[in-house]
Amino acid sequence: MIEKELMFDVEKIRKDFPILHREVNGKPLIYFDNAATSQTPQQVIDCIVDYYSRYNANIHRGVHTLSQEATNAYEEARIKVQQHFNAAKPYEIIMTSGTTDSINLVANGFSAILTKGDEILVSALEHHSNIVPWQMLCEQTGAILKVIPMFESGQLDMETYTSLLNERTKLVFCNHVSNALGVINPIAFIIEKAHEVGAAVLIDGAQASPHIKADVQALDVDFYVTSAHKICGPTGVGVLYGKEEWLLKLPPYKGGGEMIDQVTFEKTTYAGLPHKFEAGTPNICGVIAFGAALDYMNNIGFETIAAYENELLHYATEKLLAVGDVTIYGTGKKVSVISFNIDNIHPYDIGTIVDKLGIAVRTGHHCAQPIMDFYKIPGTVRASFSFYNTKKEIDTFIEAIKKAKMMLS
Ligand SMILES: *Cc1c(COP(=O)(O)O)cnc(C)c1O
């Protein structure tokens, strides 16, 4: 135990994050909105500065040295992502602008595959970015959208899920971890059952990625998507992992430079993977910095991160419940996210008061309105912890919550 604590020195880690040393409203910043976006360590900031200071150039095009350096760094980053998610091939990793973009790429591809009467299953716990593209797809193709229901506990109803699967089911979509509740979904089971009826599965890993290292081959998942900005990387960068057979089947999403083989006005042939899906100049610097972010996190180690965050989760849950009149939504196996309400106090009012005390939490529906409708609430207060947060910050947060409760009830 002592050894583990020595291995994980949170004060040392905090030194890597310049933003954690600023003040907000005259108080030291306490950043508990990690589920919306994570903060950026100096190592990643340095990587961005280094790119623009030394080798900013377009990739895959020029023979000149700068272009070759940028191309090498970009492709090295792709391999870092491949290794991180244990994909079989580097070209199964498509760089996108984020989770939303990755999902839209797949949805667009399936519009050429689905026909009327085909069925798509989505979980009741989805982020809007994993609902709306499928609704658009169903409108286009005549496919039918069905919902895997949830229980009061925030767990998905796996019995109903199994009964919804049939030979018309072509696609199943579910997040690995719910961003609104922090609940970890049984994706291995979901994937296995979907495959029994020949359906493909897309897992939205945006909320899982900061806490759990997914192994796409072990999961046998068809598509896995995430965003760099939730894993200490920059905004505007994301990943689509797709099994080679699927990526070959799907048509390109965007037309433009980089994604073509031959272009004439009569006919254009497309480039091979991964370039077929990477039209135009990508976020070169962002992708390279994403590689640096994965290096940073893997250096600490995901098991170490998860163990520490779990400690924060349990500490905060206990202290919060002790405040009284607190309802926490989502129980069972969770990452370090607490979604809660106090009595009949509007979450927005709590968020505003704690912000005055320098504490950043998210309030509202968390891009998951159907979940809020399920609980018949306007929203929640969501505190989400990262490995750079501390118990001391949680203590300050609890004092702020007590104060807010006193002022508002
Ligand atoms: C953040 C998040 C998204 C959206 O990611 P973007 O980076 O905004 O595209 C989708 N799903 C889940 C579960 C998320 O947490």
The ligand as an SDF file (V2000), in Angstrom:
LIG
                    3D

 15 15  0  0  0  0  0  0  0  0999 V2000
  -17.8190   14.0180  -24.5890 C   0  0  0  0  0  0  0  0  0  0  0  0
  -18.6230   12.9120  -25.0900 C   0  0  0  0  0  0  0  0  0  0  0  0
  -19.0720   12.8810  -26.4270 C   0  0  0  0  0  0  0  0  0  0  0  0
  -18.8260   14.0020  -27.3960 C   0  0  0  0  0  0  0  0  0  0  0  0
  -17.4870   14.1770  -27.6690 O   0  0  0  0  0  0  0  0  0  0  0  0
  -17.0100   15.3840  -28.6080 P   0  0  0  0  0  0  0  0  0  0  0  0
  -15.5670   15.5130  -28.3110 O   0  0  0  0  0  0  0  0  0  0  0  0
  -17.8100   16.5840  -28.2070 O   0  0  0  0  0  0  0  0  0  0  0  0
  -17.3040   14.9710  -30.0150 O   0  0  0  0  0  0  0  0  0  0  0  0
  -19.7930   11.7910  -26.8370 C   0  0  0  0  0  0  0  0  0  0  0  0
  -20.0750   10.7810  -26.0000 N   0  0  0  0  0  0  0  0  0  0  0  0
  -19.6830   10.7640  -24.7140 C   0  0  0  0  0  0  0  0  0  0  0  0
  -20.0010    9.5970  -23.8360 C   0  0  0  0  0  0  0  0  0  0  0  0
  -18.9410   11.8340  -24.2210 C   0  0  0  0  0  0  0  0  0  0  0  0
  -18.5460   11.8310  -22.9470 O   0  0  0  0  0  0  0  0  0  0  0  0
  1  2  1  0
  2  3  1  0
  2 14  2  0
  3  4  1  0
  3 10  2  0
  4  5  1  0
  5  6  1  0
  6  7  2  0
  6  8  1  0
  6  9  1  0
 10 11  1  0
 11 12  2  0
 12 13  1  0
 12 14  1  0
 14 15  1  0
M  END
$$$$
